[in-house]
Amino acid sequence: MKKEVIINATSGYLMFSVSLLALASGIYCLSQSYVILGIASLFIFIFLVPGFFIINPNNSKVLLLFGAYTGTVKESGFYWVLPFYAKYAISMKARNFESERIKVNDKLGNPIMISSILVWKVDDTYKALYEVDNFEEFVKVQTDSAVRKLAGSFPYDQFEDEQASITLSSNFEDVNKSLEEEVSERLKLAGITVIEARIGYLAYAPEIAQAMLKRQQATAIIAARSKIVEGAVGMVETALKLLSNKKIVELDEEKKAAMVSNLLVVLCGDKETSPVINAGTLNQ
């Protein structure tokens, strides 16, 4: 497999001076009736002109001579080569690409919507131009393929796979690193360097989004209730212990059970309680 070859072309300023000299010589010779010499000078001028080209910063020119790759000029400036060379411009600038949102299945088979953002640039102009048919289209297709593979490698979250160490919705650094490695490996063939690859959009597919939202809400409510009950039991235990230690009131087992029940209702209820004043005895 061939690789990029960096070459230095002839200075354009030098050849521009030569071409102007040829033009001036041709005009002078024709004015002095030196027809053959004048035509020859003008022919040299016409021959030199197509060989000039300019390279802007972070751009390059790939040179081919009768179908054979000769090299790549990457240094910005004004240059000249033989007019027989075919010249193809390739930008070396970093480029952004955001893939379309696609519907794929995660590791557990749940349909999700996902897209990616890719920052890339051409590193090897020979591979970009001749190892693939269209390197820009190649980037799009391979990025899409990498995103599909990534989505199928991890679950969306841990609700259905509690043993999963990496999920798409939480472990962003690990997921983005995995995506970057996968895309880099695929684009290496085209001489493209991946600067950054990350998930741009991630959500459940519309047909299951509402159900998944309810499941998440239910899980959050259960977790919150567990914490509330745990705290309420501790508070009841502390209250009974303080009443017993300070001998404020003597409670038998039945009264303790009633008190525990009332306290748990007050502490665990999701609505404000209404106080009731007992004007009788503890037994009423």
C-alpha atoms as one frame of an Amber mdcrd trajectory, in Angstrom:
protein
   0.000   0.000   0.000   1.455   3.362  -1.021   1.682   6.283   1.327   1.805
  10.014   0.999   5.044  11.556  -0.310   5.766  15.187   0.531   7.547  17.115
  -2.256   8.671  20.679  -2.813   7.579  22.313  -6.056   9.462  25.008  -7.960
   8.986  28.549  -6.699   6.205  30.261  -8.596   7.831  33.663  -8.282  10.912
  32.507 -10.189   8.902  30.951 -12.994   6.582  33.962 -13.077   9.595  36.140
 -13.813  10.644  33.730 -16.563   7.166  33.778 -18.088   7.049  37.585 -18.070
  10.458  37.634 -19.725   9.214  35.237 -22.399   6.125  37.392 -22.979   8.159
  40.577 -23.257  10.634  38.850 -25.568   7.839  37.590 -27.803   6.232  41.013
 -28.112   9.582  42.656 -28.830  10.575  40.066 -31.443   7.262  40.382 -33.259
   7.576  44.157 -33.246  11.018  43.814 -34.826   9.741  41.321 -37.424  11.533
  38.335 -35.848   8.424  36.247 -36.344   9.781  32.779 -35.604  11.615  33.876
 -32.469   8.603  35.905 -31.329   6.178  33.001 -31.792   8.575  30.697 -29.960
   8.752  33.122 -27.008   4.971  33.435 -26.874   4.635  29.661 -27.032   6.969
  29.374 -24.035   4.820  31.903 -22.149   1.592  30.022 -22.968   3.271  26.756
 -21.955   4.385  28.099 -18.563   1.118  29.743 -17.471  -0.957  26.565 -16.710
   1.749  25.307 -14.353   1.166  27.984 -11.694  -0.843  27.193  -8.560  -1.360
  28.578  -5.071  -1.646  26.621  -1.811  -3.403  28.343   1.063  -2.634  27.499
   4.721  -3.915  24.061   5.786  -4.454  22.999   2.186  -2.536  20.737  -0.173
  -2.156  19.754  -3.817  -1.817  16.155  -4.961   0.244  15.889  -8.176  -0.191
  13.198 -10.834   1.898  12.804 -13.965   0.073  10.793 -16.644  -1.865   8.876
 -13.981   1.099   8.173 -11.729   1.174   9.635  -8.212   4.195  11.924  -7.886
   3.707  13.523  -4.494   1.849  16.068  -2.401   2.698  19.714  -1.810   1.539
  20.837   1.647   3.584  23.969   2.276   1.530  27.076   1.602   2.811  29.412
  -1.093   3.036  30.139  -4.812   4.424  27.287  -6.956   4.935  26.041 -10.480
   5.120  22.551 -11.988   5.060  21.257 -15.525   1.638  21.770 -17.109   1.440
  18.008 -17.727   0.785  17.471 -14.015  -2.804  16.980 -12.870  -3.405  18.825
  -9.605  -6.056  17.886  -7.022  -6.752  20.118  -4.021  -7.416  18.542  -0.617
  -8.125  20.555   2.517  -6.119  19.658   5.624  -8.410  21.621   7.946 -10.347
  20.033  10.790 -13.975  19.376   9.865 -17.155  18.794  11.848 -19.667  16.136
  10.971 -22.928  15.442  12.813 -24.634  12.238  11.803 -28.386  11.932  11.406
 -30.458  10.588  14.274 -30.941   6.913  13.592 -33.107   4.315  15.293 -31.165
   1.288  16.529 -31.502  -1.341  19.229 -29.303  -1.266  22.308 -27.703  -4.370
  23.811 -31.014  -5.425  25.379 -33.035  -4.844  22.207 -34.672  -1.576  23.261
 -35.151   0.858  20.336 -33.249   4.093  20.866 -32.507   7.245  18.867 -28.835
   8.128  18.627 -26.494  10.426  16.685 -22.813  11.304  16.866 -20.561  14.310
  16.389 -17.213  13.758  14.692 -14.221  16.080  14.331 -11.784  14.824  11.717
  -9.160  15.865   9.198  -7.238  14.353   6.299  -3.775  13.217   7.329  -2.652
  11.099   4.356  -3.729  12.687   1.053  -2.765   9.651  -1.028  -5.046   7.301
   0.936  -7.861   9.840   1.037  -7.804  10.305  -2.724  -6.935   6.824  -4.010
  -7.676   4.205  -1.340 -11.405   5.057  -1.213 -13.819   6.295  -3.867 -15.078
   9.390  -2.011 -13.450  10.029   1.363 -16.127  12.478   2.593 -18.919   9.988
   1.896 -16.711   7.270   3.389 -16.566   9.245   6.662 -20.366   9.504   6.822
 -21.056   5.843   6.107 -18.381   4.479   8.440 -19.395   6.802  11.269 -22.995
   5.646  10.924 -21.839   2.036  11.008 -19.681   2.642  14.090 -22.584   4.287
  15.937 -24.830   1.316  15.178 -22.212  -1.078  16.497 -21.687   1.042  19.621
 -25.417   1.158  20.395 -25.655  -2.621  20.151 -22.678  -3.120  22.479 -24.070
  -1.398  25.589 -27.468  -1.133  27.306 -29.173   2.250  27.435 -29.299   2.182
  31.245 -29.059  -0.201  34.201 -32.788  -0.695  34.812 -32.858  -4.000  32.929
 -29.175  -4.901  33.275 -28.005  -4.023  36.776 -24.713  -5.834  36.220 -23.710
  -3.569  33.324 -20.594  -1.560  34.185 -20.973   0.776  31.178 -24.240   2.212
  29.878 -24.952   4.642  27.058 -26.815   7.118  29.262 -24.356   7.436  32.148
 -20.777   6.462  31.236 -20.203   9.175  28.645 -16.399   9.165  28.810 -16.135
   5.403  28.329 -18.770   5.376  25.590 -17.190   8.284  23.700 -13.751   6.695
  23.996 -15.103   3.436  22.590 -16.781   5.322  19.728 -13.602   7.267  18.947
 -11.519   4.091  18.814 -14.030   2.355  16.566 -14.323   5.270  14.134 -10.543
   5.798  14.068  -9.985   2.180  13.130 -12.522   2.353  10.316 -11.231   5.654
   8.873  -7.576   4.666   9.002  -7.982   3.113   5.550  -8.771   6.549   4.090
  -5.845   8.304   5.778  -8.163  10.250   8.093  -7.346  11.215  11.671 -10.194
  11.405  14.188  -9.697  14.341  16.545 -12.845  13.750  18.591 -15.901  11.511
  18.450 -18.796  11.697  20.885 -22.506  10.987  21.226 -24.501  14.015  20.093
 -28.051  12.821  20.841 -29.380   9.891  22.849 -32.950   9.031  23.802 -35.431
   6.188  23.782 -37.414   5.808  20.569 -40.796   7.641  20.683 -42.851   4.439
  20.820 -41.342   3.380  24.163 -40.205   6.722  25.579 -43.372   7.265  27.656
 -43.267   3.776  29.141 -39.579   4.091  29.986 -40.213   7.470  31.618 -42.899
   5.945  33.839 -40.519   3.142  34.770 -37.816   5.618  35.713 -40.283   7.646
  37.762 -41.498   4.514  39.547 -37.939   3.479  40.328 -37.167   6.942  41.697
 -40.334   6.918  43.851 -39.505   3.475  45.254 -35.963   4.567  46.082 -37.244
   7.712  47.789 -39.860   5.760  49.755 -37.218   3.313  50.940 -35.144   6.174
  52.311 -38.189   7.727  53.987 -39.196   4.454  55.672 -35.628   3.824  56.791
 -35.460   7.278  58.360 -38.933   6.987  59.915 -38.080   3.686  61.613 -34.972
   5.273  63.122 -36.954   8.250  64.380 -39.603   6.000  65.969 -36.908   3.923
  67.632 -35.275   7.065  69.019 -38.620   8.417  70.286 -39.494   5.204  72.143
 -36.021   5.040  73.662 -36.186   8.653  74.898 -39.660   8.150  76.402 -38.432
   5.065  78.210 -35.153   6.561  79.443 -36.723   9.782  80.726 -39.717   7.899
  82.149 -42.119  10.427  80.710 -44.836   7.824  80.241 -45.090   4.075  80.716
 -46.219   2.291  77.560 -47.192  -1.336  77.327 -46.712  -3.313  74.129 -50.150
  -2.481  72.788 -49.651   1.262  73.317 -46.174   1.064  71.796 -47.629  -0.616
  68.710 -50.279   2.110  68.397 -47.686   4.827  68.816 -45.391   3.234  66.225
 -48.298   2.957  63.798 -49.260   6.620  64.264 -45.705   7.880  63.935 -45.073
   5.860  60.769 -48.274   7.186  59.218 -47.194  10.754  60.002 -43.574  10.332
  58.899 -44.158   8.200  55.776 -47.309   9.858  54.464 -47.035  11.944  51.303
 -49.668  14.410  52.551 -49.757  16.724  55.520 -51.396  15.229  58.597 -54.250
  16.862  60.500 -53.654  16.936  64.284 -56.377  15.462  66.537 -56.521  16.579
  70.174 -57.264  13.756  72.588 -59.207  15.302  75.494 -59.620  11.968  77.271
 -57.115   9.387  78.523 -54.484   7.463  76.627 -56.859   4.529  76.371 -59.509
   6.546  74.511
